[in-house]
């Protein structure tokens, strides 16, 4: 976990120098969220906070939870992680165990606040892992649907083309991270959920 330290320390300093408003919707996870530079604008008028860090696995998100999430005192959490765990060779069952551990940390530290888990995306660079991705997504869906105030957000389906493969225009040249068009798709999918997580409206 040492190589995450520089960025984690930067985020810790940000929490101290510019504390986010308590009760906001916290986005937490890997670089697909970290690189979403227009997140605040895209989710307006709802207040969101981004504490994602590059290259993070779901296991790393659990590890750094106390340092990055608790100081923000979020009212709800949107989580995108698990993608890099599979990319690092971890088994789907390991990723699901990490998700269970994350939910347990949230409950223990923050109470039963609303939590939304975003499905792992179908990126061209990791298309060979699609069976593993779908196994994690299916297990995550079941886990979140059985959780009070739990939400499973399917971004996987909308990122596939008519041929059943990832839509290339939604990704950067690396075939892994999102393009501007990719974030437009995510914005369209997530806004109804963020409204719910902000307590503005009922389930999407």
N, C-alpha and C positions, 0 to 999 in steps of 0.2 A: 504493500500500500504506500510505500515511501514516495514513489514517483508522482503520486497525486498531491503530495504535500504543498508544493508552491502555489498551486491554484486554490486548494482548500484554504490555505492561509490568507490568500487574497480575498476570498469570499468571507472569511471570518472577520477580516479587517473592514470589509464593506458593511457587515452587520453592525459593527461598532461605530463606524464613521457616519453611516447613513441608515439607521435602523428602519426597516420596513414597517409599515403600519400593521399593528396586530389585527388578526382576523382576515387577512387577505388570502387569496387563492395562491398557494405556493406551487410552482412548477419545479420538479426535482428529478434529476436523472442524468443522462449522458449528453454528448455533444449535439445530438439532433435537437435538443432543447437549448443547450448553451449557445448555439449558433443562430437561434431564432431572435435576431436583433430587433425585429419589429413586434415582438410579442405583446408588449404593453399597448401599442397602438392597435394591434389586431384584435385585442380582447376588450378594448375600451367600449363602454365606460366603466367596466368592472376593474377593480384593483387586483393586479397580479404581481407576483414577485418571482424572479427567476434565480434559482440557486443550483442549476445544473453545472456539472464540471466535465471537462473533456476526457473522453476515453473511459468513462466510469462504467463499471459493471454494476449489476444489481447488488452483488455482494459488497462492493465498495460503497454503494449508497447506504447500505445498512451500517457499515463500519463508521462512516462519517456523519451519521444521522444526528447524533447528539451535538456535534459541533456546528453543523450547518442549518439544521431544520429547527431544532428547539428554540434557539434565540429569536427566530422569526415569529414565533407564536402564531402560526397560520390557523385560519378558520377551516381550511380544507386543503387537500393536496392533489395535484395531478402528477402522476408518475410515468416517466418513460425510461425504462431500463430493462436489461435482459438481452438486448441485441448484442452487446459486446461480450457478454458471458458466453453466448453460443459461438461467437467469432473466435473466442479464446479456446474453444474446444470443450467447454463444459456441457454436460448432459442436460436435456430438458428438465429432468427431475431435480437437478441441482438448482436450476433457475427458479423453479416453482418453490423449492424450499427457501430460497432467498426472499421470494415474495411473501411467503408466510412469515418469515422473520421480520420483514419490513412492517407488515401489518401489525405484528405483535409489538414492535417498538413504538409505532404510532399510538396504539391503544394505551400502552403503558405510560407514555410520556405526555400525550395530548388528549387522551380520552377517545371516545368513539366518534371522531370527527369524520365528515364525508371524505372519501378517498376515491379517486378515479385512476384506473390503470389503463394506459394506452397500449393497444396491441403492438407487437413488434412488427415493424414495416417490412415489406417485401422488396429489399433493395437488390439491384442487379449484381452488386459485388458479392452478395451472400445468397444468391439464388440457389446454390447447391445445398444450402442449409434449410430450404423451405419446409421440408418435412419436420425438422426439429422446431422451426419457428411456429408452425401450425400446432404442434403438440403443446408448446408453451402457451400459445394463445388460447387454445381450447381449455387448458387447465386453469389459466388465469380468468377466463370468462366465468367458469363454474365457481371459482373461489370468490370473485367479486360479486356475483349474483346472489351468493348466499350470505354476503356481509351486509348488515344494516348500513344504509347510506353508502353502499359500495357501488361503483359504476365501472363497467368495462366499455372502453371506447374503441371501436373497430376502425382503425385507419388502414388496415391491410387491404380490405376489399376494394376501397375506392382508389387505391394506388395501382390496381391491375388494369391492363387494357383488355380489349375484346379477345385477344389471343391468350388471355390468362397469365400473361407475364407482366413484370413491372413496367410501368409507363416511363420510358427513358427521360421524357421531358420534365419529370418531377424530381430528377436527381442531378447533382453536380457531376462534373467530369469523372470524379472518383467512383461513381456508381454506388456510393454509400450514403453520403450526406444529401440533404434536400436542396433543390433549387428554389428560386423565388416562387415558381409555380407550385412546387411541392408544398411550400408553406401556405400558399393560398388554399390548397385543398385541406390542409390541416386546420386552417382558420375556420373554414366553412363547417367542418365536422365538430370542432371543439367549442365554438361559441355557445351553442345551446347548453352544453354541459357546464361551462363556466358560469353561465347565468344561474343555473341550478345551484352550483357550488357556492355562489355568492349569495344565495338565499333570495334571489329576485323572482324566480319562477319555479314551477314544478317540473317534474322529470321531462326530458326531451322526448 
